[in-house]
Amino acid sequence: MSSLSWRHHTLIQSLLSRGPLKESEFRSIFTKITANRSDNDRLFHDYLKKINSCLAYVQFELRAFRNQYDGTVYYGVVNNVADEQSKLGTKYTVPQIAFYKGIIEAIIQDDTAKGSITNIDALNTRLENQVPNGGGPESQGVSSQVPAAFRNFSLSQKERTLDELVRDKWLCATSDGRIGLGVRSFLDLRSWFRSNDVPACDVCNEAGVKADPCSNGSCSVRIHNYCLTRKFSQRKAERICPGCGTQWDYTVPKSEFVVHEEELQNGNSQNEPPPEPPRRKKQRRGRTEDDTSGSGPSQTCTVKSETRTTRRSSRLVGASQS
């Protein structure tokens, strides 16, 4: 295993000390320490690939992900181990973790995929539901099984914990004043979303926590708003549900048509790879495409086009704290 340079260490430390960073911020740091242009994707991906090859020995991963509320790309470092030792690396108490899990479950169980709940609903989260058989009818009369710390977790403690979770980016306050998932949850809970059967976006295959569901009530298809824009931004794109064929009520802003056409002409934007080009008979062109795809980082290290299906699973950190 080749050793990392001080530049690699600086990139890792920036994410560990400051938490998940927007792609623009992370690339700015990369540009400053390498004295290269921020749009040098090959060098950028080579750095990330080398970092991940080393982090894999300690079961950590530098990963890219999206904030599903606005589509912004972030980078962060996540622990892929979920064991008893990893649970010790949190500042939150057991009742606080149970409170957080209750809020997460309430958000993902919403069939409308709004990706948020009201502040009142968050504060009304019942911690005893996080105790095995603690919330079922058969558990009535055996409340002694619920830890006293759960029963005594007051409303004021919930309010303080909610503020702390938002400040630490595990949760967020949405633009309409509701409570949603924070960027750290999107970073850490990828495998937890899959294991809890959160419906995936039909375009990018990531959990559709905040997404647009198909208008056909019997259809389970949901698509992120930014994936819809990408999918329907071509003028001739047919706006129908990919699952049941129902007409999808979505209007692409005129500006998005312009952006998409520029990407097709000019190639890759900073956040998105170019759309897959048609196959050519020229062997040289084929080699160029293979080299480009191979120069990037691992599957979960950089965000690919929403049409690419991501199958890689990783263990979560946040959920392991339960």
C-alpha positions as CSV (number, residue, x, y, z in Angstrom):
1,M,0.0,0.0,0.0
2,S,1.5,3.3,-1.1
3,S,1.7,6.0,1.6
4,L,-0.4,9.2,1.5
5,S,1.2,12.6,1.0
6,W,0.5,15.6,3.2
7,R,-2.0,16.7,0.6
8,H,-4.0,13.6,1.0
9,H,-3.9,14.0,4.7
10,T,-5.1,17.6,4.5
11,L,-8.1,16.6,2.4
12,I,-9.0,13.9,4.9
13,Q,-8.5,16.2,7.9
14,S,-10.7,18.9,6.4
15,L,-13.6,16.5,6.3
16,L,-13.0,15.0,9.7
17,S,-12.7,18.4,11.4
18,R,-15.4,20.3,9.5
19,G,-17.8,17.5,8.7
20,P,-19.4,17.0,5.3
21,L,-18.4,19.7,2.9
22,K,-20.2,20.9,-0.2
23,E,-18.4,19.8,-3.4
24,S,-17.5,23.4,-4.2
25,E,-15.8,23.8,-0.8
26,F,-14.1,20.5,-1.0
27,R,-12.8,21.2,-4.5
28,S,-11.6,24.6,-3.4
29,I,-9.4,23.0,-0.7
30,F,-8.2,20.5,-3.3
31,T,-7.3,23.3,-5.7
32,K,-5.3,25.2,-3.0
33,I,-3.2,22.3,-1.8
34,T,-2.5,20.9,-5.3
35,A,-2.1,24.2,-7.2
36,N,-4.2,22.7,-9.9
37,R,-7.4,23.8,-11.6
38,S,-10.6,22.8,-9.8
39,D,-12.0,21.3,-13.0
40,N,-9.1,18.8,-13.3
41,D,-11.4,15.8,-12.7
42,R,-8.8,13.1,-13.5
43,L,-6.4,14.4,-10.8
44,F,-9.2,14.9,-8.4
45,H,-10.5,11.4,-8.8
46,D,-7.1,9.9,-8.6
47,Y,-6.6,11.6,-5.2
48,L,-9.9,10.3,-3.9
49,K,-9.2,6.8,-5.3
50,K,-5.8,6.7,-3.5
51,I,-7.3,8.0,-0.3
52,N,-10.1,5.3,-0.3
53,S,-7.6,2.5,-1.0
54,C,-5.8,3.4,2.2
55,L,-8.9,4.2,4.3
56,A,-10.3,0.8,3.4
57,Y,-7.7,-0.8,5.7
58,V,-9.4,0.8,8.7
59,Q,-12.9,0.4,7.1
60,F,-13.4,4.0,6.5
61,E,-14.6,5.6,3.2
62,L,-14.5,9.0,1.7
63,R,-17.9,9.2,0.0
64,A,-19.9,11.6,-2.1
65,F,-23.6,12.0,-1.6
66,R,-26.5,14.4,-2.3
67,N,-28.6,16.5,0.0
68,Q,-32.0,15.4,-1.2
69,Y,-33.7,18.7,-0.4
70,D,-31.7,20.8,-2.8
71,G,-29.6,18.3,-4.8
72,T,-26.3,19.7,-3.6
73,V,-23.3,17.3,-3.7
74,Y,-21.4,16.8,-0.5
75,Y,-18.3,14.9,0.5
76,G,-17.7,13.2,3.8
77,V,-15.8,10.4,5.6
78,V,-17.9,7.6,7.0
79,N,-17.1,4.6,9.2
80,N,-18.2,1.3,7.6
81,V,-18.1,-0.7,10.8
82,A,-21.2,-1.1,13.0
83,D,-20.0,-2.8,16.2
84,E,-20.2,-2.2,19.9
85,Q,-16.9,-0.4,19.9
86,S,-18.0,2.1,17.3
87,K,-21.1,3.0,19.4
88,L,-18.7,4.4,22.0
89,G,-17.7,7.2,19.6
90,T,-20.7,9.4,20.1
91,K,-21.5,12.2,22.5
92,Y,-25.2,11.5,22.6
93,T,-26.9,9.6,25.4
94,V,-29.0,6.4,24.8
95,P,-32.3,8.3,25.2
96,Q,-31.1,11.0,22.7
97,I,-30.2,8.3,20.2
98,A,-33.6,6.7,20.6
99,F,-35.2,10.1,20.1
100,Y,-33.2,10.6,16.9
101,K,-34.1,7.1,15.6
102,G,-37.8,7.7,16.3
103,I,-37.7,10.9,14.2
104,I,-35.9,9.2,11.4
105,E,-38.4,6.4,11.3
106,A,-41.3,8.8,11.2
107,I,-39.8,10.6,8.3
108,I,-39.1,7.6,6.1
109,Q,-42.5,6.0,6.9
110,D,-44.3,8.8,5.1
111,D,-45.7,7.4,1.9
112,T,-45.9,10.9,0.3
113,A,-42.0,11.1,0.5
114,K,-42.1,14.7,1.8
115,G,-38.9,13.9,3.7
116,S,-39.9,15.8,6.8
117,I,-42.3,16.0,9.7
118,T,-43.6,18.9,11.8
119,N,-41.8,20.2,14.8
120,I,-44.7,19.1,17.0
121,D,-44.6,15.5,15.6
122,A,-40.9,15.4,16.2
123,L,-41.3,16.4,19.9
124,N,-44.1,13.9,20.3
125,T,-41.8,11.0,19.3
126,R,-42.3,8.2,21.8
127,L,-39.0,6.8,23.0
128,E,-40.6,3.6,24.4
129,N,-41.2,2.6,20.7
130,Q,-37.5,2.1,20.4
131,V,-37.5,-0.6,23.1
132,P,-38.2,-4.2,21.7
133,N,-41.9,-4.8,22.2
134,G,-42.1,-1.5,24.0
135,G,-44.8,0.0,21.8
136,G,-47.0,-3.0,21.0
137,P,-50.3,-3.9,22.7
138,E,-48.8,-6.9,24.3
139,S,-46.4,-4.7,26.1
140,Q,-49.1,-2.9,28.0
141,G,-48.8,-3.4,31.7
142,V,-45.1,-4.2,31.5
143,S,-43.9,-0.6,31.3
144,S,-41.2,-1.6,33.8
145,Q,-39.3,-3.0,30.8
146,V,-38.9,0.6,29.4
147,P,-35.7,2.1,30.8
148,A,-36.4,4.9,33.3
149,A,-34.2,7.2,31.3
150,F,-36.7,6.8,28.4
151,R,-39.7,7.4,30.6
152,N,-38.2,10.5,32.2
153,F,-37.0,12.1,29.0
154,S,-38.8,15.4,29.3
155,L,-40.2,17.8,26.6
156,S,-37.4,20.3,27.4
157,Q,-34.8,17.6,26.9
158,K,-36.4,16.7,23.6
159,E,-36.3,20.4,22.5
160,R,-32.6,20.7,23.5
161,T,-31.8,17.4,21.7
162,L,-33.6,18.5,18.6
163,D,-31.7,21.8,18.5
164,E,-28.4,19.9,19.0
165,L,-29.2,17.3,16.2
166,V,-29.9,20.2,13.8
167,R,-26.8,22.0,14.8
168,D,-24.7,18.8,14.3
169,K,-26.3,18.3,10.9
170,W,-28.0,15.0,11.8
171,L,-31.3,16.7,11.2
172,C,-32.2,19.9,9.4
173,A,-34.9,22.6,9.5
174,T,-36.4,22.8,6.1
175,S,-37.4,26.0,4.3
176,D,-41.1,25.5,5.4
177,G,-40.2,25.1,9.1
178,R,-40.4,21.3,9.2
179,I,-37.8,18.8,10.5
180,G,-35.9,16.8,7.9
181,L,-32.8,14.7,7.6
182,G,-29.4,16.5,7.9
183,V,-26.5,15.9,5.5
184,R,-24.7,13.6,8.0
185,S,-27.7,11.3,8.0
186,F,-27.6,11.1,4.2
187,L,-23.9,10.3,4.5
188,D,-24.1,7.7,7.2
189,L,-27.4,5.9,6.8
190,R,-27.2,4.7,3.2
191,S,-27.2,1.0,4.1
192,W,-29.7,1.6,6.9
193,F,-32.2,3.0,4.3
194,R,-31.8,-0.1,2.2
195,S,-32.1,-2.5,5.1
196,N,-35.3,-0.7,6.2
197,D,-36.8,-1.0,2.7
198,V,-37.0,2.7,2.0
199,P,-38.1,2.9,-1.7
200,A,-35.3,3.9,-3.9
201,C,-35.3,6.6,-6.6
202,D,-36.0,5.0,-9.9
203,V,-33.3,7.0,-11.6
204,C,-30.3,7.0,-9.2
205,N,-31.2,4.0,-7.0
206,E,-30.5,6.0,-3.8
207,A,-33.1,6.1,-1.1
208,G,-36.1,8.3,-2.0
209,V,-36.5,10.0,1.3
210,K,-37.4,13.4,-0.3
211,A,-38.8,12.6,-3.7
212,D,-41.8,12.9,-6.0
213,P,-44.0,9.8,-6.0
214,C,-45.9,8.6,-9.0
215,S,-49.5,9.9,-9.0
216,N,-50.8,6.4,-9.5
217,G,-51.5,5.3,-5.9
218,S,-50.8,1.6,-6.7
219,C,-47.4,2.4,-8.1
220,S,-44.4,2.6,-5.8
221,V,-42.1,4.6,-8.1
222,R,-40.6,7.7,-6.7
223,I,-37.9,10.0,-8.2
224,H,-35.8,12.8,-6.6
225,N,-36.7,16.3,-7.9
226,Y,-33.1,16.8,-9.3
227,C,-33.3,13.4,-11.0
228,L,-36.6,14.4,-12.6
229,T,-35.0,17.5,-14.0
230,R,-32.2,15.4,-15.4
231,K,-34.5,12.8,-16.8
232,F,-37.0,15.1,-18.4
233,S,-34.7,18.0,-19.4
234,Q,-34.4,16.7,-23.0
235,R,-37.1,18.4,-25.1
236,K,-38.2,15.1,-26.6
237,A,-38.2,13.2,-23.3
238,E,-41.5,11.4,-22.7
239,R,-42.8,12.5,-19.3
240,I,-44.3,9.2,-18.0
241,C,-43.7,7.0,-15.0
242,P,-41.0,4.5,-15.8
243,G,-42.9,1.9,-13.8
244,C,-46.6,2.1,-14.8
245,G,-46.6,4.5,-17.7
246,T,-48.8,7.1,-16.0
247,Q,-48.3,10.6,-17.2
248,W,-45.9,12.4,-14.9
249,D,-47.0,15.9,-14.1
250,Y,-43.7,17.8,-14.3
251,T,-42.7,20.9,-16.1
252,V,-39.0,21.4,-16.7
253,P,-38.0,25.1,-16.4
254,K,-36.8,26.7,-19.6
255,S,-33.4,27.3,-18.0
256,E,-32.9,23.6,-17.4
257,F,-33.3,23.0,-21.1
258,V,-30.5,25.4,-21.8
259,V,-28.2,23.9,-19.2
260,H,-28.8,20.4,-20.4
261,E,-28.1,21.3,-24.0
262,E,-24.9,23.1,-23.0
263,E,-23.8,20.0,-21.1
264,L,-24.4,17.8,-24.2
265,Q,-22.3,20.2,-26.3
266,N,-19.6,21.0,-23.9
267,G,-19.3,17.7,-22.0
268,N,-19.1,17.4,-18.2
269,S,-20.2,20.0,-15.7
270,Q,-18.5,20.1,-12.4
271,N,-21.2,18.1,-10.6
272,E,-22.2,15.7,-13.3
273,P,-20.4,13.4,-15.7
274,P,-21.4,13.7,-19.4
275,P,-24.2,11.6,-20.6
276,E,-23.2,8.2,-22.0
277,P,-22.1,8.8,-25.6
278,P,-23.3,6.6,-28.4
279,R,-21.0,3.7,-29.3
280,R,-18.6,4.5,-32.1
281,K,-16.8,2.1,-34.4
282,K,-13.5,3.9,-33.8
283,Q,-11.4,1.9,-31.5
284,R,-9.5,4.9,-30.2
285,R,-12.7,6.5,-29.0
286,G,-13.6,3.4,-27.1
287,R,-10.2,3.4,-25.3
288,T,-10.7,7.0,-24.4
289,E,-14.1,6.2,-22.8
290,D,-12.7,3.3,-20.9
291,D,-9.8,5.3,-19.5
292,T,-12.1,8.1,-18.4
293,S,-14.4,5.7,-16.5
294,G,-11.5,4.0,-14.9
295,S,-9.8,7.2,-13.7
296,G,-12.6,8.0,-11.2
297,P,-12.8,6.9,-7.6
298,S,-14.7,4.0,-6.2
299,Q,-18.5,3.6,-6.9
300,T,-19.5,5.6,-3.8
301,C,-16.6,8.0,-3.9
302,T,-18.0,10.3,-6.5
303,V,-21.6,11.0,-7.5
304,K,-22.2,9.6,-11.0
305,S,-25.0,10.4,-13.4
306,E,-28.4,9.7,-12.0
307,T,-29.0,7.1,-14.6
308,R,-26.2,4.9,-13.1
309,T,-27.4,2.3,-10.6
310,T,-25.4,2.1,-7.4
311,R,-25.4,-1.3,-5.8
312,R,-22.6,-0.9,-3.3
313,S,-23.8,-1.1,0.4
314,S,-21.9,0.2,3.4
315,R,-22.6,-0.1,7.0
316,L,-23.8,3.0,8.8
317,V,-22.4,4.8,11.8
318,G,-25.3,6.8,13.0
319,A,-27.8,3.9,13.2
320,S,-25.3,1.6,14.9
321,Q,-25.6,3.8,17.9
322,S,-29.0,2.3,18.7
